[in-house]
Amino acid sequence: MTTPVVAVVPFGAFAEDAKERAGAWARQLARRIVDRFGGVQGIEVRPVFLVAMPKADAEPGYLVFGSAPDAALAAEYARSLQATHALTGTYHEAAGRRIHVVLVDATGKVVGTHDREIGEGELHFAEAALARWLASSLGVEIGLGAVTPPTENEIAYGSLLEGMDAEIDATLMRESDAHASGSALTRAAAAYAAAARADATSRLIEERILVLAATAIEHDQQQLVLPALETLAETRPRSWRVHYLLGEVRRTSGDANGAIVAFEHSDALQKLRPQDVLTLAQLYIASGAGAVAASRLRRVIDSDADPRVRATARRLRLGLRHPELERDLEEAGKTAVEGDLAHAVQAQERFDRVLATDPDIWEAHFGSGLLAWHRGDAAAAEAAFKRAIEIDPDAAELVSEMGEPPEN
């Protein structure tokens, strides 16, 4: 049996009032049907895209604004996507609320219609009901998760759809109109925040806000999404992901103390990765809390983290515990880089003092190797470089650039 492939055209809307809101609901309800069937076995659901829009990976994506094509045009959409069927629909608000959806095959034949009245406070049930009808019309079995309402109430669902629509506007206008894109992003964040306040249980709302925040960090728009993320942290205080991303938004916005609070909340719920603990330690250092930073650095050093992460933690801990040795390391390093053999003995003594305190400071081993390389002692240089690379593999790139030792 051929797997049905359904091309979904973003739904149109008819409304006497609040036309913009109704249009957003219609378009995003169709999008939610596509999302809802993602991963469902026995059926493939694809969005119909017509208007070009940029994407993060530089490949063009497309978007069609809400419409309700006739059966013949809908069939053309299906054929253009190599789909077996097309799904079109209209959300009505003019005389009572209802959703009218038509399923046609690729020849233009109407396979079925779904016409459902939407009672007061029942908008959030429309998506699951439509999913059940589509699956039944095509003889596809779907699990409970595919037909569960995405939110607990209509207020949350309506706000979610409005946020999704505004988020698309923000993406569409990001390259051509930065101001309008920022305004749309602000609207999206406000709508998602309203959704979070209306339903503290929805994972879908959490997911959309987290995606919005991550994208905002990429484009240096953190302040626009911060209120939504803070609202989500209040409504879902047990979500480590929310606190973690809140920490990232605050950190990249320059709010070190706020980031510390968020990261500590996240760590209490789900242990942070060593590289994140390292970031937390750096925030504590910037805030003047050296003792707390040292404890976090010790946790990184004692972990099975990437050697590069542990090496950075060791260097930071050295500076906190022994600022005089940090100065020794910097001064000796300058001598080694410059190849100042007149001061090589003093530089090596400084490196030795550092290594006596912590034998795993790769910079000290590398500096010792440089001194040996400059004086033509290839064996000593090789041994020191080898140890530096064992501690931090990135040192290999520096060693590869050394070339032949100078003749003395």
TABELDA-V818069 format. One record per residue. N is the residue number from 1. RES is the residue in one letter. BURIAL is b if it has 16 or more other ideal C-beta (glycine too) atoms within 10 Angstrom, else e. D_CENTER is the distance of its C-alpha to the mean C-alpha in Angstrom with 2 decimals. Layout:
((N/RES/BURIAL/D_CENTER) (N/RES/BURIAL/D_CENTER))
This chain:
((1/M/e/38.39) (2/T/e/36.00) (3/T/e/32.46) (4/P/b/32.00) (5/V/b/29.40) (6/V/b/28.76) (7/A/b/27.70) (8/V/b/26.48) (9/V/b/27.43) (10/P/b/25.63) (11/F/b/28.33) (12/G/b/30.65) (13/A/b/31.92) (14/F/b/35.31) (15/A/b/35.63) (16/E/e/38.31) (17/D/e/36.16) (18/A/e/32.46) (19/K/e/32.07) (20/E/e/28.71) (21/R/b/27.32) (22/A/b/29.10) (23/G/b/27.73) (24/A/b/24.12) (25/W/b/24.88) (26/A/b/26.60) (27/R/b/24.01) (28/Q/b/21.10) (29/L/b/23.36) (30/A/b/23.87) (31/R/b/20.20) (32/R/b/19.85) (33/I/b/22.72) (34/V/b/20.96) (35/D/b/17.87) (36/R/b/20.33) (37/F/b/22.18) (38/G/e/19.34) (39/G/e/20.56) (40/V/b/23.95) (41/Q/e/26.75) (42/G/e/29.65) (43/I/b/28.06) (44/E/b/25.63) (45/V/b/24.40) (46/R/b/23.30) (47/P/b/22.62) (48/V/b/25.26) (49/F/b/24.00) (50/L/e/26.52) (51/V/e/25.30) (52/A/e/23.40) (53/M/e/20.04) (54/P/e/17.84) (55/K/e/14.55) (56/A/e/12.08) (57/D/e/14.03) (58/A/e/17.25) (59/E/e/18.69) (60/P/e/20.07) (61/G/e/18.99) (62/Y/e/21.38) (63/L/b/21.94) (64/V/b/25.21) (65/F/e/26.11) (66/G/b/27.87) (67/S/b/31.18) (68/A/b/33.67) (69/P/b/35.42) (70/D/e/38.67) (71/A/b/39.03) (72/A/e/40.06) (73/L/b/37.13) (74/A/b/34.69) (75/A/b/36.29) (76/E/e/35.75) (77/Y/b/32.02) (78/A/b/32.12) (79/R/e/34.14) (80/S/e/31.93) (81/L/b/29.02) (82/Q/e/31.46) (83/A/b/31.02) (84/T/b/33.87) (85/H/b/33.24) (86/A/b/31.81) (87/L/b/30.79) (88/T/b/31.53) (89/G/b/31.94) (90/T/b/32.77) (91/Y/b/31.97) (92/H/b/35.18) (93/E/b/35.86) (94/A/e/39.24) (95/A/e/41.48) (96/G/e/39.56) (97/R/b/36.04) (98/R/b/35.54) (99/I/b/33.39) (100/H/b/35.32) (101/V/b/33.77) (102/V/b/35.56) (103/L/b/34.95) (104/V/b/36.84) (105/D/b/37.27) (106/A/b/37.14) (107/T/e/40.85) (108/G/b/40.43) (109/K/e/41.92) (110/V/e/40.65) (111/V/b/39.61) (112/G/e/38.99) (113/T/e/38.07) (114/H/b/36.21) (115/D/e/37.46) (116/R/b/36.31) (117/E/e/37.22) (118/I/b/34.57) (119/G/e/36.26) (120/E/e/35.51) (121/G/e/32.31) (122/E/b/31.57) (123/L/b/28.96) (124/H/b/26.33) (125/F/b/28.75) (126/A/b/29.00) (127/E/b/25.93) (128/A/b/27.05) (129/A/b/30.64) (130/L/b/29.80) (131/A/b/27.88) (132/R/e/30.96) (133/W/b/33.30) (134/L/b/31.49) (135/A/b/31.41) (136/S/e/35.06) (137/S/b/36.15) (138/L/b/34.93) (139/G/e/36.11) (140/V/b/32.70) (141/E/e/32.10) (142/I/b/28.85) (143/G/e/27.92) (144/L/e/27.65) (145/G/e/23.87) (146/A/b/24.18) (147/V/e/26.60) (148/T/e/25.38) (149/P/b/24.77) (150/P/b/21.09) (151/T/b/22.15) (152/E/e/25.30) (153/N/b/26.80) (154/E/b/27.13) (155/I/b/26.06) (156/A/b/22.58) (157/Y/b/22.40) (158/G/b/23.81) (159/S/b/21.45) (160/L/b/18.46) (161/L/b/19.96) (162/E/b/20.68) (163/G/b/17.16) (164/M/b/15.95) (165/D/b/18.83) (166/A/b/18.24) (167/E/b/14.61) (168/I/b/16.21) (169/D/b/18.81) (170/A/b/16.46) (171/T/b/15.05) (172/L/b/18.66) (173/M/b/20.11) (174/R/b/17.68) (175/E/e/19.95) (176/S/e/23.25) (177/D/e/23.29) (178/A/e/20.97) (179/H/e/22.84) (180/A/e/22.66) (181/S/b/18.95) (182/G/b/18.51) (183/S/b/20.90) (184/A/b/19.10) (185/L/b/15.79) (186/T/b/18.00) (187/R/b/19.56) (188/A/b/16.41) (189/A/b/15.38) (190/A/b/19.01) (191/A/b/19.26) (192/Y/b/16.30) (193/A/b/17.89) (194/A/b/21.16) (195/A/b/19.84) (196/A/b/18.57) (197/R/b/22.01) (198/A/b/23.79) (199/D/b/22.19) (200/A/e/20.84) (201/T/e/20.61) (202/S/b/18.30) (203/R/e/15.26) (204/L/b/14.51) (205/I/b/14.51) (206/E/b/12.22) (207/E/e/9.66) (208/R/b/10.17) (209/I/b/9.99) (210/L/b/6.73) (211/V/e/5.30) (212/L/b/7.94) (213/A/b/7.31) (214/A/e/4.13) (215/T/b/6.46) (216/A/b/9.30) (217/I/b/8.76) (218/E/e/8.96) (219/H/e/12.05) (220/D/e/13.53) (221/Q/b/13.79) (222/Q/b/12.79) (223/Q/e/16.21) (224/L/b/15.93) (225/V/b/13.28) (226/L/b/14.56) (227/P/e/17.32) (228/A/b/15.29) (229/L/b/13.14) (230/E/b/16.51) (231/T/b/18.12) (232/L/b/15.71) (233/A/b/16.41) (234/E/e/20.05) (235/T/b/20.10) (236/R/b/18.11) (237/P/e/19.25) (238/R/e/19.08) (239/S/b/15.35) (240/W/e/14.18) (241/R/e/10.47) (242/V/b/11.34) (243/H/b/13.43) (244/Y/b/11.14) (245/L/b/8.49) (246/L/b/11.77) (247/G/b/13.06) (248/E/b/10.50) (249/V/b/11.20) (250/R/b/14.83) (251/R/b/15.05) (252/T/e/13.87) (253/S/b/16.19) (254/G/e/19.04) (255/D/b/19.58) (256/A/b/20.28) (257/N/e/22.17) (258/G/b/19.70) (259/A/b/16.92) (260/I/b/19.47) (261/V/e/20.20) (262/A/b/16.66) (263/F/b/16.09) (264/E/e/19.56) (265/H/b/18.93) (266/S/b/15.94) (267/D/b/18.22) (268/A/e/21.02) (269/L/e/19.21) (270/Q/e/17.58) (271/K/e/18.65) (272/L/b/16.21) (273/R/b/16.00) (274/P/b/18.72) (275/Q/b/16.63) (276/D/b/15.02) (277/V/b/18.62) (278/L/b/19.69) (279/T/b/17.40) (280/L/b/18.90) (281/A/b/22.30) (282/Q/b/21.89) (283/L/b/21.12) (284/Y/b/24.27) (285/I/b/26.23) (286/A/e/25.30) (287/S/e/26.43) (288/G/e/29.69) (289/A/b/29.22) (290/G/e/30.37) (291/A/e/31.64) (292/V/b/28.43) (293/A/b/26.54) (294/A/b/29.12) (295/S/e/28.57) (296/R/b/24.83) (297/L/b/25.73) (298/R/e/28.30) (299/R/b/25.79) (300/V/b/23.78) (301/I/b/27.05) (302/D/e/28.28) (303/S/b/25.21) (304/D/e/24.74) (305/A/b/21.88) (306/D/e/21.77) (307/P/b/25.02) (308/R/e/23.40) (309/V/b/21.57) (310/R/b/24.88) (311/A/b/26.81) (312/T/b/24.86) (313/A/b/25.38) (314/R/b/29.07) (315/R/b/29.55) (316/L/b/28.04) (317/R/b/30.23) (318/L/b/33.22) (319/G/b/32.81) (320/L/b/32.60) (321/R/e/35.54) (322/H/b/37.71) (323/P/e/37.19) (324/E/e/40.53) (325/L/b/39.32) (326/E/b/36.23) (327/R/e/38.78) (328/D/b/40.85) (329/L/b/37.95) (330/E/e/37.15) (331/E/e/40.84) (332/A/b/41.60) (333/G/b/38.60) (334/K/e/39.94) (335/T/b/43.33) (336/A/b/41.99) (337/V/e/40.03) (338/E/e/43.09) (339/G/e/45.38) (340/D/e/47.75) (341/L/e/50.15) (342/A/e/52.44) (343/H/b/49.96) (344/A/b/48.55) (345/V/e/50.35) (346/Q/e/48.96) (347/A/b/45.43) (348/Q/b/45.78) (349/E/e/47.08) (350/R/b/43.96) (351/F/b/41.74) (352/D/e/43.93) (353/R/b/43.57) (354/V/b/39.79) (355/L/b/39.95) (356/A/e/42.52) (357/T/e/40.05) (358/D/b/37.03) (359/P/e/37.88) (360/D/b/34.26) (361/I/b/33.50) (362/W/b/32.88) (363/E/b/33.72) (364/A/b/37.20) (365/H/b/37.82) (366/F/b/36.66) (367/G/b/38.89) (368/S/b/41.77) (369/G/b/41.27) (370/L/b/41.40) (371/L/b/44.62) (372/A/b/46.10) (373/W/b/45.05) (374/H/b/46.74) (375/R/e/49.93) (376/G/e/49.99) (377/D/b/49.43) (378/A/e/47.30) (379/A/e/47.41) (380/A/e/46.24) (381/A/b/43.50) (382/E/e/42.28) (383/A/e/42.27) (384/A/b/40.37) (385/F/b/37.76) (386/K/e/37.36) (387/R/b/36.66) (388/A/b/34.13) (389/I/b/32.22) (390/E/e/32.41) (391/I/b/30.72) (392/D/b/28.10) (393/P/e/27.85) (394/D/e/26.69) (395/A/b/30.30) (396/A/e/31.44) (397/E/e/30.38) (398/L/e/32.55) (399/V/b/35.40) (400/S/e/35.25) (401/E/e/35.92) (402/M/e/39.03) (403/G/e/41.60) (404/E/e/45.19) (405/P/b/46.43) (406/P/e/48.82) (407/E/e/52.54) (408/N/e/54.22))
